[in-house]
Amino acid sequence: MTDASEKHVTLTKMCELHSIAMPRDGELAERFQKAFPTAAFDEAAQEWRMVWKKGTYADSNARLEAFFHDNGATVVHVDKC
């Protein structure tokens, strides 16, 4: 069963870096790692990080949103770019 804390995810776009505030462990994190193998958990920031190439933000956001939607989580966007 998915933990309630996994139901809300904050996605922060920081130009060529995305940070994803969600738990490090759990079902959602396991599926996330499989779907986005380049993502890594940043211990200092206590969030997931992913690097995206300039010009692919719309595609990356769409992929992330679709993933979380398909896994029953809501996404809050923060744009710091």
Rosetta constraint file for C-alpha pairs under 8 A:
AtomPair CA 1 CA 27 HARMONIC 7.62 0.50
AtomPair CA 2 CA 6 HARMONIC 6.71 0.50
AtomPair CA 2 CA 7 HARMONIC 7.92 0.50
AtomPair CA 2 CA 26 HARMONIC 7.31 0.50
AtomPair CA 2 CA 27 HARMONIC 6.10 0.50
AtomPair CA 2 CA 28 HARMONIC 7.06 0.50
AtomPair CA 3 CA 7 HARMONIC 7.33 0.50
AtomPair CA 3 CA 26 HARMONIC 7.39 0.50
AtomPair CA 5 CA 22 HARMONIC 7.73 0.50
AtomPair CA 5 CA 23 HARMONIC 7.41 0.50
AtomPair CA 6 CA 22 HARMONIC 6.33 0.50
AtomPair CA 6 CA 23 HARMONIC 6.63 0.50
AtomPair CA 6 CA 28 HARMONIC 6.63 0.50
AtomPair CA 6 CA 73 HARMONIC 6.74 0.50
AtomPair CA 7 CA 72 HARMONIC 6.56 0.50
AtomPair CA 7 CA 73 HARMONIC 4.23 0.50
AtomPair CA 7 CA 74 HARMONIC 6.08 0.50
AtomPair CA 8 CA 22 HARMONIC 7.52 0.50
AtomPair CA 8 CA 73 HARMONIC 5.47 0.50
AtomPair CA 8 CA 74 HARMONIC 4.97 0.50
AtomPair CA 8 CA 75 HARMONIC 6.08 0.50
AtomPair CA 8 CA 76 HARMONIC 7.59 0.50
AtomPair CA 9 CA 20 HARMONIC 6.81 0.50
AtomPair CA 9 CA 21 HARMONIC 5.70 0.50
AtomPair CA 9 CA 22 HARMONIC 5.47 0.50
AtomPair CA 9 CA 73 HARMONIC 6.74 0.50
AtomPair CA 9 CA 74 HARMONIC 6.14 0.50
AtomPair CA 9 CA 75 HARMONIC 4.93 0.50
AtomPair CA 9 CA 76 HARMONIC 6.28 0.50
AtomPair CA 10 CA 20 HARMONIC 5.78 0.50
AtomPair CA 10 CA 21 HARMONIC 5.03 0.50
AtomPair CA 10 CA 22 HARMONIC 7.16 0.50
AtomPair CA 10 CA 75 HARMONIC 5.69 0.50
AtomPair CA 10 CA 76 HARMONIC 4.74 0.50
AtomPair CA 10 CA 77 HARMONIC 6.01 0.50
AtomPair CA 10 CA 78 HARMONIC 7.30 0.50
AtomPair CA 11 CA 18 HARMONIC 6.84 0.50
AtomPair CA 11 CA 19 HARMONIC 5.85 0.50
AtomPair CA 11 CA 20 HARMONIC 4.70 0.50
AtomPair CA 11 CA 21 HARMONIC 6.47 0.50
AtomPair CA 11 CA 75 HARMONIC 6.67 0.50
AtomPair CA 11 CA 76 HARMONIC 6.08 0.50
AtomPair CA 11 CA 77 HARMONIC 5.03 0.50
AtomPair CA 11 CA 78 HARMONIC 6.22 0.50
AtomPair CA 12 CA 18 HARMONIC 5.59 0.50
AtomPair CA 12 CA 19 HARMONIC 5.09 0.50
AtomPair CA 12 CA 20 HARMONIC 6.38 0.50
AtomPair CA 12 CA 77 HARMONIC 5.91 0.50
AtomPair CA 12 CA 78 HARMONIC 4.60 0.50
AtomPair CA 12 CA 79 HARMONIC 5.79 0.50
AtomPair CA 12 CA 80 HARMONIC 6.92 0.50
AtomPair CA 13 CA 17 HARMONIC 6.30 0.50
AtomPair CA 13 CA 18 HARMONIC 4.70 0.50
AtomPair CA 13 CA 19 HARMONIC 6.64 0.50
AtomPair CA 13 CA 77 HARMONIC 7.67 0.50
AtomPair CA 13 CA 78 HARMONIC 6.30 0.50
AtomPair CA 13 CA 79 HARMONIC 4.96 0.50
AtomPair CA 13 CA 80 HARMONIC 5.83 0.50
AtomPair CA 13 CA 81 HARMONIC 6.27 0.50
AtomPair CA 14 CA 18 HARMONIC 5.72 0.50
AtomPair CA 14 CA 19 HARMONIC 7.51 0.50
AtomPair CA 14 CA 79 HARMONIC 6.67 0.50
AtomPair CA 14 CA 80 HARMONIC 5.03 0.50
AtomPair CA 14 CA 81 HARMONIC 4.77 0.50
AtomPair CA 15 CA 54 HARMONIC 7.53 0.50
AtomPair CA 15 CA 80 HARMONIC 7.18 0.50
AtomPair CA 15 CA 81 HARMONIC 4.55 0.50
AtomPair CA 16 CA 51 HARMONIC 5.71 0.50
AtomPair CA 16 CA 52 HARMONIC 5.08 0.50
AtomPair CA 16 CA 53 HARMONIC 5.93 0.50
AtomPair CA 16 CA 54 HARMONIC 6.07 0.50
AtomPair CA 17 CA 49 HARMONIC 6.88 0.50
AtomPair CA 17 CA 50 HARMONIC 5.68 0.50
AtomPair CA 17 CA 51 HARMONIC 4.47 0.50
AtomPair CA 17 CA 52 HARMONIC 5.89 0.50
AtomPair CA 18 CA 49 HARMONIC 5.70 0.50
AtomPair CA 18 CA 50 HARMONIC 5.12 0.50
AtomPair CA 18 CA 51 HARMONIC 6.24 0.50
AtomPair CA 18 CA 52 HARMONIC 7.25 0.50
AtomPair CA 19 CA 47 HARMONIC 6.47 0.50
AtomPair CA 19 CA 48 HARMONIC 5.56 0.50
AtomPair CA 19 CA 49 HARMONIC 4.56 0.50
AtomPair CA 19 CA 50 HARMONIC 6.46 0.50
AtomPair CA 20 CA 47 HARMONIC 5.75 0.50
AtomPair CA 20 CA 48 HARMONIC 4.88 0.50
AtomPair CA 20 CA 49 HARMONIC 6.24 0.50
AtomPair CA 21 CA 46 HARMONIC 7.64 0.50
AtomPair CA 21 CA 47 HARMONIC 4.88 0.50
AtomPair CA 21 CA 48 HARMONIC 6.36 0.50
AtomPair CA 22 CA 29 HARMONIC 7.72 0.50
AtomPair CA 22 CA 47 HARMONIC 6.36 0.50
AtomPair CA 22 CA 48 HARMONIC 7.24 0.50
AtomPair CA 23 CA 29 HARMONIC 6.76 0.50
AtomPair CA 23 CA 47 HARMONIC 7.37 0.50
AtomPair CA 24 CA 29 HARMONIC 6.03 0.50
AtomPair CA 24 CA 41 HARMONIC 6.72 0.50
AtomPair CA 24 CA 46 HARMONIC 7.79 0.50
AtomPair CA 24 CA 47 HARMONIC 7.20 0.50
AtomPair CA 24 CA 48 HARMONIC 7.51 0.50
AtomPair CA 25 CA 29 HARMONIC 5.39 0.50
AtomPair CA 25 CA 30 HARMONIC 6.99 0.50
AtomPair CA 26 CA 30 HARMONIC 6.28 0.50
AtomPair CA 27 CA 31 HARMONIC 6.30 0.50
AtomPair CA 28 CA 32 HARMONIC 5.97 0.50
AtomPair CA 28 CA 71 HARMONIC 7.24 0.50
AtomPair CA 29 CA 33 HARMONIC 6.12 0.50
AtomPair CA 30 CA 34 HARMONIC 6.48 0.50
AtomPair CA 31 CA 35 HARMONIC 6.17 0.50
AtomPair CA 32 CA 36 HARMONIC 5.82 0.50
AtomPair CA 32 CA 37 HARMONIC 7.91 0.50
AtomPair CA 32 CA 67 HARMONIC 7.89 0.50
AtomPair CA 33 CA 37 HARMONIC 5.18 0.50
AtomPair CA 33 CA 38 HARMONIC 7.89 0.50
AtomPair CA 33 CA 39 HARMONIC 6.68 0.50
AtomPair CA 38 CA 50 HARMONIC 6.59 0.50
AtomPair CA 38 CA 51 HARMONIC 7.98 0.50
AtomPair CA 39 CA 48 HARMONIC 6.48 0.50
AtomPair CA 39 CA 49 HARMONIC 5.60 0.50
AtomPair CA 39 CA 50 HARMONIC 4.79 0.50
AtomPair CA 39 CA 51 HARMONIC 7.80 0.50
AtomPair CA 40 CA 48 HARMONIC 5.53 0.50
AtomPair CA 40 CA 49 HARMONIC 5.50 0.50
AtomPair CA 40 CA 50 HARMONIC 6.81 0.50
AtomPair CA 41 CA 46 HARMONIC 7.02 0.50
AtomPair CA 41 CA 47 HARMONIC 5.69 0.50
AtomPair CA 41 CA 48 HARMONIC 4.22 0.50
AtomPair CA 41 CA 49 HARMONIC 6.14 0.50
AtomPair CA 42 CA 46 HARMONIC 5.59 0.50
AtomPair CA 42 CA 47 HARMONIC 5.52 0.50
AtomPair CA 42 CA 48 HARMONIC 5.78 0.50
AtomPair CA 42 CA 49 HARMONIC 6.50 0.50
AtomPair CA 43 CA 47 HARMONIC 7.14 0.50
AtomPair CA 52 CA 56 HARMONIC 6.78 0.50
AtomPair CA 52 CA 57 HARMONIC 7.09 0.50
AtomPair CA 52 CA 60 HARMONIC 7.31 0.50
AtomPair CA 53 CA 57 HARMONIC 7.65 0.50
AtomPair CA 56 CA 60 HARMONIC 6.07 0.50
AtomPair CA 57 CA 61 HARMONIC 5.95 0.50
AtomPair CA 58 CA 62 HARMONIC 6.09 0.50
AtomPair CA 59 CA 63 HARMONIC 6.15 0.50
AtomPair CA 60 CA 64 HARMONIC 6.14 0.50
AtomPair CA 61 CA 65 HARMONIC 5.96 0.50
AtomPair CA 62 CA 66 HARMONIC 6.00 0.50
AtomPair CA 63 CA 67 HARMONIC 6.13 0.50
AtomPair CA 64 CA 68 HARMONIC 6.27 0.50
AtomPair CA 65 CA 69 HARMONIC 5.96 0.50
AtomPair CA 65 CA 75 HARMONIC 6.79 0.50
AtomPair CA 66 CA 70 HARMONIC 5.96 0.50
AtomPair CA 67 CA 71 HARMONIC 6.28 0.50
AtomPair CA 68 CA 72 HARMONIC 6.24 0.50
AtomPair CA 68 CA 73 HARMONIC 5.07 0.50
AtomPair CA 68 CA 74 HARMONIC 6.69 0.50
AtomPair CA 68 CA 75 HARMONIC 7.10 0.50
AtomPair CA 69 CA 73 HARMONIC 5.52 0.50
AtomPair CA 69 CA 74 HARMONIC 6.45 0.50
AtomPair CA 69 CA 75 HARMONIC 7.94 0.50
